[in-house]
Amino acid sequence: MDEFYETEEPSSGPVDPDAGVRTALDALDGLDDLPPADHVARFEAVHDALRAHLSGDA
């Protein structure tokens, strides 16, 4: 018996080129709630995500 699995069709709408940037910057939300010692790691993570997005690796 053959089973049919429905797959999601790729989106045919326009791709938002800034979505990756917004996603990376969302990691800065709540920064005020973290101790200052944790800020550097958060900034580095955002920087890495932005670099990956801009180079096309994300």
N, C-alpha and C positions, 0 to 999 in steps of 0.2 A: 504494500500500500504506500503510495507516494504522499508525502505531506508537503504542504505548501507553507513556507515561512515568509511572512510579509516583511519586507525590508523598507527602511525609510529612504525615500527618494532624496537625492541631494537638493539642497535649497537652490531655487532658481532666482532668488532675489539678489539684490546687490550685496556685496561683501563690504562690511564696515572696516576700513583700514585702521581706524583708531580704536577698535575694540580691544586689541592687545595692549595698547597703551593704557586705556582705562582700567583694564584688569590688573595690570602691574601696579598702577597708582592706587588701586583699591587696597593694596597691602599696607598703605600708610594710614588707613582708617584705624582709629584706636591708638595711634602712636602716643597720644597724650596720657593714655592710661598705663603705659609701660614705663619702667624705670629707665632713666637716661642711659644706663649701661647697656640696655637692650636695643637702643636706637640704631647703633652702628650696624648691627647684624640685619636689622630690618631695611635700612637704607641700602646695604650691599645686595640684599635679595631683590629689591626693586630695581636697582641698577643692572643687575644680571638679567632680570626679566626684560627690561627695556632694551638692553643690548641684544638679547636673543631675538626679540621682536623686530628690531631694526635690521638685523642681519638676515632675517628670514628663517631663522632656526626654530622659531616658536610657532 
